[in-house]
Amino acid sequence: TNFGAFDRDKGTFSYWDKVESFTSTNAITQSVSSNFCFALGFDAGGNLRFDVSTNGTSFNGSLVTTATYSTGTWYHIKALYDMQNATAGNRMRLWVNGSEISSFSLDSNPPQTSLFNSTAAIEIGRNADESSAYHDGKIFQPAYFSAVDAPIGQLISGGSPVDVRGVSGLYSLFPTTAASTLEDDYVLPTNWNNNNAAIKSTDVPA
């Protein structure tokens, strides 16, 4: 789907990820041809990676964790971009399972400006710039919060999911009720398209 006019200066991504194999990159991404905007997910080596672009042609802000993660394990991930932050090191931040990450093998700070205003559709579960780079695993409760730093304590509790529908800035959310489908969006007026036969699973984080 197309996120439309989400805030290009500040926003929070939150989701749970259980990777089966690290053969594809980026669980959540918007990067089609010359419309690079952001990419978020595990890379082929099991490192968590977050990239942003301010020019649309390349990622000029990147975080890659020193730590590597395991297949078959549920992880909660929070990513924050705050492009107008005067402190360069605070323009991009990552949390895993409620704890902020401070050790990175790559820590490239973006310039103090807005994300590229891409009109490309955001894709979940595929690297949109590589048509064969699909996410191999399960994703639970992907949510985006526009113009805010959504508090980590409102996104995860004691290692378990929480209801994030009342968190300030909620802009897009896949509902997790039994009656919902993979295409439903709790907030956006237009639902998503299931383009690659993704299916629902009863395996969710406890």
N, C-alpha and C positions, 0 to 999 in steps of 0.2 A: 504494500500500500504506500501511499505518499503521505509523509508526516505533515506536509504543508508548512505553515508558518510557525514551526516550533522555534524556541529561543536559540539563537545562534551564539549567544554570549555565555549562557550557563544552563546546565542541565544534568540530570542524574539518570543513569541506566541501572536497573536492578533485575537480576534474574538468577535462577538456579540452573546448573548445568551438570549433566552426568555423561561424560564422554566415553564412548566404547572403544574408539581408536583415534589416535592423533594423526590421521591421514589427511585431514582437511582443516582449513583455518577459518576463523572468524564466525562465531555463533550469531552475532548481530552485526550487520554491515550495511553501509550505503556507499558504494563505490562502483560506478558504472562509467567506463570509458574515461572521459575527461571531467567527470563529475564527482571526484573523490570528496568525501565529507568526513566520514569517520568509519572506523572498523574496530570491532571488539570481539575477542574470543581467544581460545587456546591455539597455539601454533603447532606445527608438526612435531616439535620436540617436547610438548607438554608444558611450555611456558605460557603464562597469561600475557596477552598483548593488547594494547589499546593505542590506536592511532587516530590523529585528527589532521585535517587539511584546512588551510586558510586560502589556498590558491586554486584548489580544484584539480590540479594536475599531479600533485605528489603529497604524501603525508609528511608534514614538516613539524609534527609534534608526535612523540612516540614514547610509550612505556613498555618495557619487556621485563617481566619478573626474573630475578635470579633463580628463584625457586621453580621447580618443576612439579607438576601435579599428576595424579594417578587416574587411570581409567577405572570405570566402575564405581566411582565415588561421587556423591552429590556435593557440589560446592555452591555456596551463595556468592555472587559477585556483584559488587557495586562499583561503578565507574562514574567519576565526576569530571566534567570540564567546566572551567571558570575562566574564560578567555580574557576578561578584563582585569583579572587579579594582578596587582602590582608586583607580587612575589612570583617570579617565574616558575619556581618549583611547586607552586600550588595551583597552577593552571590545569594540571591533569593529576588525578589521584585515583588509587585503586584500593579496594577492600576485598578480602576473601574470608568468608565465614565470620564476618563481624569485626575482623582486625585489619587495620590499615597496613598496606605493604610499604616498606621503606627501602627495600633492597632491589635494585634493578640492574640488569646487564646492559640495558639501553635506557637512558633517561634524557630525551631530547625535548626541551621546552619549546612550545609554539610561541610565535610572536603575540604581542598584546593586541589582538584584533579578533574579529568574529570568525566563526567557522564559515567555510565556503557555502554560499547559498545555492546548494544543489537542488535541482528539480527532479533528480532521479528517485525512483522508488526505493524505500528501505526494504531490505530483505532479511529475514530471520532464517538461519540454518543454511546459508549459502554465501560464499564470497561472490558478490555480484559481478566482480570483474574477471572471475575465472569460472566459466559456466559449469565445470566439472568438480569444483571444490565445495562439496557438500559437508555439512556437519554430520558426524557419525555419533549419534547418541541421543540424549533426551534433554529437553529444555522445559522448565517449569516456571510459570508466573513471570514471563518477561514484561517489564513495565518501564515506562519512561516518564520522568517528572521534569516539566519545563520550567526554566528560570529559577530553580531552587537547588540547594544542596539538601536532598532528602536525608534526614538523620538516620544513621545506620540502625539505631535502636528501634526505629519504626518500620524497618524492612526485614529484620530477622530477630528472633528471640530464642536464646538458649540453643542455637543450632537448628531451630525449626522455623518453617514458614509462618508468616503472620498475614492477616488481612490488611492489605495496603490501600484499600479503596478510600480511606479517609485521609491519606497523607497529602499534605499541601503540594500543589503543583502537578498532580496526577494528570497526564496528558494522553497516555495510551496504556492499556492493560489487557492481557488475555485473561478472561475469567477462568476460574478453576472449579466451577461447579460441575456436577455430573451431567447436567443438561446442556452445558455450553458445548460449542463445536470449536474446531481448530481455527475457524475463520472469524469468530466473534471478537469484537473489540468492545470493552466495557465503556470506553470514553469516546473514541473517534466515531464520527457519524458514518463513516464508510468502513466496512469490514475488510479483512485481509483476503487474499487469494491463496488457496492451497495448490501450488503449482507443481509439486513434486511428490504427491502421494504420501505426505507425512500422515501418520496415524496417531490416534490417542493411545495412551498407555495408562494402566492403573499403578504403575511404579512411580511414586512421587516421594519427595523428601519428607521424612517423618517430622 
